[in-house]
Amino acid sequence: MQPKDAILKLIEITPILNKVSFQEVLELTSPYKLHPINLSQEDDKELIEALIKSCRGLLALATKARRGYKGARINEVSKSIENELVEEIRKTGLSTRILSAQGYPDIELNDKHNRVTYLEVKISSKKKKTGFRAFYYSTGKKIANDARHLLLGLRVIKDSDNYWTIEEWTLTDLSKLDVHLKAEFNASNIAMYTEESTLAKSRADSELF
């Protein structure tokens, strides 16, 4: 397919993909199944109870004065919070592995029944009832098993001394999530500021970025 034809096709299909089941997207972009949580099954009930216990433990730690979540920006404290969350999850007996590569998902869990669960962690200072885009998925390259897929949202606030406090947490089943496709064309600084495209600049020997 030629680039022109591909662009026209993309423009045509993007509105159709305004509300699509994440489960369907994942199963089409990876060879694995997404299993919904069923709390009438004892295995799933145990899993969710363990994660609830972990979240409560994390919240208890976070309410202690000067717990160490210090940083000018939220991304400066996110890693510390995630590492502490992992330790709380391990206390429940779940085997936990942080998936280091960028992209979805963040954490892989294994329970005593040898079942895999993927956990995406979202740490934000924004309230849940906003239209701010926060969940992104492009490929299933980090997914290696049929599994349950969960999302843990942590809402944090910053005080005047640049210490962050966890206000609340929400655990959701991503089998119930609808996603939409936002098609965009992008370019880096390297691509934008080429010698060929530059018409003028402050000094002949300077670099803009």
Rosetta silent file (secondary structure, phi, psi, omega in degrees, C-alpha in Angstrom):
SEQUENCE: MQPKDAILKLIEITPILNKVSFQEVLELTSPYKLHPINLSQEDDKELIEALIKSCRGLLALATKARRGYKGARINEVSKSIENELVEEIRKTGLSTRILSAQGYPDIELNDKHNRVTYLEVKISSKKKKTGFRAFYYSTGKKIANDARHLLLGLRVIKDSDNYWTIEEWTLTDLSKLDVHLKAEFNASNIAMYTEESTLAKSRADSELF
SCORE:     score description
SCORE:     0.000 S_00000001
   1 L     0.000  132.875  178.663    0.000    0.000    0.000 S_00000001
   2 L   -73.729  151.836 -179.927    1.321    3.429   -0.925 S_00000001
   3 H   -52.477  -41.765 -179.567    1.670    6.102    1.828 S_00000001
   4 H   -61.027  -44.706  179.839   -1.118    8.196    0.298 S_00000001
   5 H   -65.084  -39.282 -179.897   -3.516    5.254    0.299 S_00000001
   6 H   -64.708  -42.102  179.030   -2.545    4.326    3.867 S_00000001
   7 H   -62.413  -45.688 -179.996   -3.149    7.883    5.115 S_00000001
   8 H   -63.765  -38.295  179.053   -6.563    8.038    3.485 S_00000001
   9 H   -66.267  -41.281  179.281   -7.469    4.649    4.935 S_00000001
  10 H   -62.187  -44.710  178.032   -6.360    5.739    8.411 S_00000001
  11 H   -61.246  -34.918 -177.940   -8.472    8.890    8.223 S_00000001
  12 H   -71.474  -41.547 -172.536  -11.419    6.777    7.135 S_00000001
  13 H   -90.095  -19.156 -176.624  -11.235    4.151    9.891 S_00000001
  14 H   -55.803  -45.097  178.936  -10.193    6.293   12.885 S_00000001
  15 H   -61.274  -28.941 -179.250  -13.756    7.495   13.694 S_00000001
  16 H   -68.391  -30.156 -176.901  -14.944    3.876   13.671 S_00000001
  17 H   -93.994   40.020 -178.197  -12.433    3.009   16.395 S_00000001
  18 H   -80.376  -25.206 -179.372  -13.826    5.532   18.854 S_00000001
  19 L  -149.296  100.686 -175.086  -14.991    2.919   21.357 S_00000001
  20 E  -130.077  140.840  177.666  -13.412   -0.525   21.222 S_00000001
  21 E   -62.812  127.593  177.077  -13.068   -3.205   23.893 S_00000001
  22 H   -61.511  -35.040  177.528   -9.521   -3.296   25.251 S_00000001
  23 H   -58.530  -44.118  179.731   -9.886   -7.050   25.574 S_00000001
  24 H   -65.810  -42.318  178.723  -10.550   -7.308   21.848 S_00000001
  25 H   -61.291  -46.749 -178.564   -7.628   -5.009   20.992 S_00000001
  26 H   -62.623  -42.979 -177.182   -5.218   -6.974   23.177 S_00000001
  27 H   -72.400  -21.431  175.904   -6.284  -10.343   21.798 S_00000001
  28 H   -84.758  -23.180 -176.841   -5.919   -9.074   18.221 S_00000001
  29 H  -105.408    2.161  175.112   -2.447   -7.606   18.831 S_00000001
  30 L  -145.784  161.858 -179.896   -1.001  -10.494   20.844 S_00000001
  31 L   -85.068   15.675 -172.480   -1.397  -14.277   20.759 S_00000001
  32 L  -117.243  159.959 -178.611   -2.797  -14.313   24.309 S_00000001
  33 L   -97.525  147.225  172.769   -6.190  -14.154   25.991 S_00000001
  34 E  -103.573  118.271 -178.351   -7.397  -11.593   28.508 S_00000001
  35 L   -95.265  122.571  175.317   -9.372  -13.286   31.282 S_00000001
  36 L   -65.041  153.293  174.212  -12.014  -11.173   33.074 S_00000001
  37 L   -75.478  134.059  176.885  -12.063  -11.228   36.864 S_00000001
  38 L  -127.234  101.091 -174.575  -14.822  -13.420   38.283 S_00000001
  39 L   -71.139   -5.982  173.440  -15.205  -12.878   42.023 S_00000001
  40 L   -81.682  -10.901  175.226  -17.420  -15.955   42.325 S_00000001
  41 L   -94.165  132.532 -174.041  -14.284  -18.008   41.612 S_00000001
  42 H   -61.447  -37.107 -179.534  -12.095  -18.569   44.659 S_00000001
  43 H   -61.360  -46.225 -179.858   -8.830  -18.044   42.745 S_00000001
  44 H   -68.648  -38.148  178.730   -9.854  -14.592   41.540 S_00000001
  45 H   -61.402  -42.686  178.238  -11.286  -13.679   44.940 S_00000001
  46 H   -62.640  -42.107 -179.342   -7.948  -14.548   46.593 S_00000001
  47 H   -61.202  -49.483 -177.344   -6.058  -12.472   44.030 S_00000001
  48 H   -67.216  -38.135  177.579   -8.184   -9.357   44.530 S_00000001
  49 H   -63.028  -37.722  178.096   -8.124   -9.707   48.322 S_00000001
  50 H   -65.254  -41.613 -179.852   -4.311   -9.884   48.201 S_00000001
  51 H   -70.762  -35.639  174.838   -4.118   -6.736   46.092 S_00000001
  52 H   -61.933  -44.633  177.540   -6.580   -4.906   48.349 S_00000001
  53 H   -60.288  -40.659  179.001   -4.411   -5.830   51.334 S_00000001
  54 H   -63.559  -44.065 -179.741   -1.338   -4.559   49.466 S_00000001
  55 H   -65.455  -39.161  177.870   -2.996   -1.241   48.638 S_00000001
  56 H   -66.216  -37.771  177.228   -4.125   -0.746   52.217 S_00000001
  57 H   -65.162  -41.019  178.214   -0.593   -1.490   53.396 S_00000001
  58 H   -64.129  -43.224 -179.927    0.839    1.026   50.956 S_00000001
  59 H   -63.800  -38.225  178.416   -1.657    3.673   52.049 S_00000001
  60 H   -63.817  -41.596  177.661   -0.789    3.050   55.703 S_00000001
  61 H   -65.376  -41.209 -175.220    2.902    3.557   54.953 S_00000001
  62 H   -68.341  -23.463 -179.059    2.224    6.643   52.875 S_00000001
  63 L   -80.870  -10.815  176.566    0.299    8.356   55.680 S_00000001
  64 L   -68.610  144.292 -176.963    3.342    8.293   57.925 S_00000001
  65 L   -61.519  134.499  175.363    5.018   11.698   58.184 S_00000001
  66 L    51.729   57.061 -175.451    7.790   12.358   55.659 S_00000001
  67 L   -74.101   -5.336  176.726    7.546    8.906   54.118 S_00000001
  68 L   106.834   -1.012  178.153   10.158    9.741   51.491 S_00000001
  69 L   -84.824   73.161 -176.881    7.955   10.656   48.528 S_00000001
  70 E  -113.483  132.699  177.680    9.774   13.912   47.896 S_00000001
  71 L   177.478  151.908 -179.549   10.167   15.573   44.523 S_00000001
  72 L   -70.816  -31.075 -178.082    9.261   18.697   42.640 S_00000001
  73 L  -126.163  158.932 -174.445    7.326   16.724   40.026 S_00000001
  74 H   -64.178  -34.044 -178.552    5.192   13.619   40.153 S_00000001
  75 H   -70.215  -13.046  177.533    7.495   11.575   37.917 S_00000001
  76 H   -79.724  -17.117 -178.608   10.268   12.062   40.504 S_00000001
  77 L  -113.377  -12.331 -175.198    8.323   10.090   43.113 S_00000001
  78 H   -58.469  -42.491 -177.685    6.453    7.576   40.953 S_00000001
  79 H   -65.013  -40.122  178.851    9.266    5.008   40.965 S_00000001
  80 H   -63.343  -42.777  179.104    9.592    5.099   44.758 S_00000001
  81 H   -64.413  -43.683 -179.639    5.851    4.581   45.175 S_00000001
  82 H   -63.534  -41.705  178.853    5.820    1.715   42.662 S_00000001
  83 H   -63.406  -39.424  178.763    8.758   -0.020   44.368 S_00000001
  84 H   -68.486  -36.710  175.759    7.039    0.248   47.747 S_00000001
  85 H   -60.644  -45.330 -179.995    3.829   -1.127   46.219 S_00000001
  86 H   -58.595  -41.602  178.987    5.728   -4.142   44.884 S_00000001
  87 H   -64.133  -38.336  177.632    7.102   -4.870   48.348 S_00000001
  88 H   -66.399  -39.480  178.614    3.607   -4.741   49.810 S_00000001
  89 H   -64.471  -40.996 -179.829    2.327   -7.132   47.134 S_00000001
  90 H   -62.687  -29.314  178.299    5.153   -9.583   47.854 S_00000001
  91 H   -63.683  -22.912 -178.976    4.126   -9.693   51.509 S_00000001
  92 L   -84.393   -6.427 -179.677    0.859  -11.330   50.417 S_00000001
  93 L    99.201   -3.598  176.261    2.689  -14.250   48.799 S_00000001
  94 L   -78.080  133.371  173.768    2.265  -13.159   45.194 S_00000001
  95 E   -76.243  132.102 -170.570    5.393  -13.474   43.070 S_00000001
  96 E  -130.481  134.682  178.048    6.058  -10.064   41.542 S_00000001
  97 E  -137.389  123.786  175.180    8.231   -8.892   38.668 S_00000001
  98 E   -78.145  127.240  179.291    8.567   -5.331   37.390 S_00000001
  99 L   -87.222  108.344 -166.551    8.655   -5.337   33.584 S_00000001
 100 L   -70.720  -32.837 -177.521   11.473   -2.915   32.867 S_00000001
 101 L   -65.204  151.835  179.194   10.834   -2.068   29.213 S_00000001
 102 L   -68.826  156.106  178.272    8.591    0.905   28.474 S_00000001
 103 L   103.447  173.577 -177.308    4.981    0.371   27.534 S_00000001
 104 L   -76.474  140.478   -6.631    2.064   -1.678   28.806 S_00000001
 105 L   -97.429  179.627 -175.946    1.988   -3.422   31.294 S_00000001
 106 L   -88.887  -42.194 -169.280    4.107   -2.432   34.331 S_00000001
 107 E  -133.626  141.597  173.512    4.100   -5.485   36.609 S_00000001
 108 E  -110.219  129.299  179.086    3.681   -9.241   36.232 S_00000001
 109 E  -114.347  145.189  173.075    2.166  -11.187   39.124 S_00000001
 110 E  -128.760  129.890 -179.953    2.106  -14.947   39.693 S_00000001
 111 L   -99.944 -178.348 -175.388   -0.145  -16.536   42.307 S_00000001
 112 L   -69.441  -11.852  177.695    0.044  -19.881   44.098 S_00000001
 113 L   -95.229   10.345 -178.927   -2.109  -21.427   41.352 S_00000001
 114 L    61.541   33.545  176.244    0.559  -20.543   38.737 S_00000001
 115 L  -100.845  143.417 -179.621   -1.737  -18.002   37.126 S_00000001
 116 E   -98.655  139.105  172.450   -0.375  -14.801   35.614 S_00000001
 117 E  -131.891  134.921  175.803   -1.875  -11.372   36.202 S_00000001
 118 E  -102.573  136.104 -177.416   -0.631   -8.153   34.629 S_00000001
 119 E  -123.384  121.664  174.193   -0.899   -4.950   36.637 S_00000001
 120 E   -98.965  131.066 -178.013   -0.686   -1.468   35.169 S_00000001
 121 E  -111.321  125.607  178.150    0.034    1.279   37.720 S_00000001
 122 E  -119.331  116.274  179.342   -1.107    4.857   37.107 S_00000001
 123 E  -109.797  121.141 -172.692    0.063    7.529   39.543 S_00000001
 124 E  -146.788  152.531  174.011   -1.593   10.891   39.011 S_00000001
 125 L   -96.291   -0.841 -177.736   -2.486   14.106   40.797 S_00000001
 126 L   -89.691  149.466  177.192   -5.608   14.494   38.652 S_00000001
 127 L   -71.423  154.962 -176.846   -9.087   13.490   39.756 S_00000001
 128 L   -64.355  -36.174 -174.862  -10.661   10.421   38.150 S_00000001
 129 L   -85.423   61.147  174.986  -13.597   12.311   36.655 S_00000001
 130 L  -134.025  161.810  178.857  -11.602   14.163   33.998 S_00000001
 131 L   -89.399    8.304 -178.655  -11.159   13.686   30.263 S_00000001
 132 L   -62.522  127.514  179.592   -7.378   13.658   30.590 S_00000001
 133 L   -71.449  128.255 -175.768   -5.880   10.785   28.582 S_00000001
 134 L  -133.954  -16.644 -177.179   -3.976    8.483   30.934 S_00000001
 135 L  -112.922  129.745 -177.903   -4.012    4.946   29.502 S_00000001
 136 L  -131.910  139.561  176.074   -1.928    4.040   26.465 S_00000001
 137 L  -145.161  130.686  178.235   -1.468    0.765   24.594 S_00000001
 138 L  -122.540  -47.835  178.838    0.390    0.194   21.348 S_00000001
 139 L  -139.187  163.486  177.284    1.640   -3.401   21.225 S_00000001
 140 L  -100.560   30.929 -173.545    1.467   -6.544   23.310 S_00000001
 141 L   -65.843  -22.909  179.404    5.210   -7.228   23.135 S_00000001
 142 L   -90.484   -5.631 -178.959    5.554   -7.425   26.951 S_00000001
 143 L   -89.574  128.497 -174.568    2.667   -9.873   27.298 S_00000001
 144 L  -129.522    8.345 -177.725    3.771  -13.497   27.453 S_00000001
 145 L  -154.168  154.565  162.606    0.781  -15.376   28.901 S_00000001
 146 L   -61.477  137.976 -172.161   -2.964  -15.669   28.971 S_00000001
 147 E  -164.494  167.833  165.439   -3.778  -13.579   32.021 S_00000001
 148 E   -84.693  147.657 -179.726   -6.000  -11.267   33.986 S_00000001
 149 E  -126.219  118.000 -177.056   -5.251   -7.577   33.344 S_00000001
 150 E  -121.771  157.035  175.179   -5.756   -5.065   36.137 S_00000001
 151 E  -127.176  132.156  174.962   -5.101   -1.365   36.602 S_00000001
 152 E  -112.079  115.803  177.470   -4.257    0.302   39.896 S_00000001
 153 E   -99.770  125.918  178.035   -4.802    4.045   39.965 S_00000001
 154 E  -114.481  120.671  176.998   -3.092    5.989   42.749 S_00000001
 155 E   -97.743  126.352 -177.783   -4.088    9.618   43.267 S_00000001
 156 E  -121.550  155.600  174.648   -1.424   11.705   44.982 S_00000001
 157 E  -130.353  153.681 -178.541   -1.234   15.306   46.174 S_00000001
 158 E  -110.583  134.647  176.230    1.776   17.513   46.870 S_00000001
 159 L   -92.810 -174.587 -173.261    2.172   19.693   49.934 S_00000001
 160 L   -69.539  -17.248 -178.774    4.148   22.918   50.184 S_00000001
 161 L   -98.828   16.954 -179.840    7.425   21.130   51.005 S_00000001
 162 L    65.001   28.612  171.119    7.399   19.007   47.828 S_00000001
 163 E  -101.896  137.612 -177.526    6.306   15.878   49.691 S_00000001
 164 E  -104.689  139.327  179.288    3.678   13.746   47.995 S_00000001
 165 E  -121.205  137.566  175.861    0.874   11.927   49.801 S_00000001
 166 E   -79.729  117.797 -179.019   -1.285    9.105   48.447 S_00000001
 167 E   -85.454  -42.201 -176.245   -4.886   10.254   48.766 S_00000001
 168 E  -161.773  163.176  176.627   -6.734    7.234   47.348 S_00000001
 169 E  -135.815  152.616  177.937   -6.415    4.131   45.225 S_00000001
 170 E  -140.843  128.304  178.339   -8.724    2.356   42.774 S_00000001
 171 E  -107.112  125.768 -176.921   -8.299   -1.164   41.370 S_00000001
 172 E  -127.675  156.708  178.188  -10.067   -1.906   38.076 S_00000001
 173 E   -96.132  114.474 -175.150  -10.550   -4.846   35.727 S_00000001
 174 H   -72.648   -8.362  173.743   -9.263   -3.902   32.276 S_00000001
 175 H   -67.297  -16.904  179.995  -11.520   -6.452   30.596 S_00000001
 176 H   -96.915    1.993 -175.110  -14.243   -3.824   31.161 S_00000001
 177 L   -85.562  134.934  169.122  -12.239   -0.988   29.572 S_00000001
 178 E  -103.908  136.720 -179.798  -13.179    0.631   26.263 S_00000001
 179 E  -121.130  165.971  174.705  -10.388    2.413   24.381 S_00000001
 180 L  -135.820  155.299 -179.158  -10.247    4.630   21.317 S_00000001
 181 L   -92.777  127.955  172.166   -7.647    5.203   18.647 S_00000001
 182 L  -113.904  105.058 -179.902   -6.106    8.646   18.302 S_00000001
 183 L   -82.955  133.877  178.094   -4.167    8.799   15.067 S_00000001
 184 L  -147.100  153.428  173.664   -1.450   11.432   14.928 S_00000001
 185 L  -109.648  132.155 -175.485    1.584   12.313   12.871 S_00000001
 186 L  -133.756  166.370  179.258    4.614   13.415   14.867 S_00000001
 187 L  -151.425  149.551  178.100    8.218   14.512   14.430 S_00000001
 188 L   -87.732  171.996  174.190   11.255   14.995   16.656 S_00000001
 189 H   -59.398  -38.309 -179.525   13.422   18.123   16.972 S_00000001
 190 H   -59.308  -41.333 -179.147   16.009   16.411   14.775 S_00000001
 191 H   -73.380  -34.417 -176.415   13.442   16.045   12.016 S_00000001
 192 H   -74.765  -38.739 -172.081   12.030   19.573   12.406 S_00000001
 193 L  -105.660   58.893  177.402   15.286   21.518   12.495 S_00000001
 194 L   -84.792  159.138  177.244   17.171   20.144    9.504 S_00000001
 195 L   -60.652  -37.054 -177.761   19.625   22.187    7.479 S_00000001
 196 L   -66.571  -36.186 -175.124   17.383   21.763    4.468 S_00000001
 197 L   -90.541  -18.829 -175.979   14.266   23.146    6.157 S_00000001
 198 L   -71.738  128.062  179.291   15.842   25.994    8.152 S_00000001
 199 L   -97.654  -33.383  179.551   15.234   29.426    6.666 S_00000001
 200 L  -164.175  155.926  174.905   16.951   31.570    9.319 S_00000001
 201 L  -156.363  170.724 -170.085   18.358   31.368   12.857 S_00000001
 202 L   -64.570  -40.441  177.612   20.040   33.594   15.426 S_00000001
 203 L  -136.388  145.555 -175.945   23.639   32.562   14.599 S_00000001
 204 L   -63.475  -29.054 -176.080   24.988   30.713   11.618 S_00000001
 205 L  -103.546   11.283 -175.405   26.924   28.272   13.823 S_00000001
 206 L   -93.027  161.029  173.086   24.264   27.759   16.515 S_00000001
 207 L  -117.614  134.168 -177.894   21.983   24.828   17.201 S_00000001
 208 L   -68.928  -38.520 -176.974   18.420   25.491   18.268 S_00000001
 209 L  -140.095    0.000    0.000   18.201   22.326   20.379 S_00000001
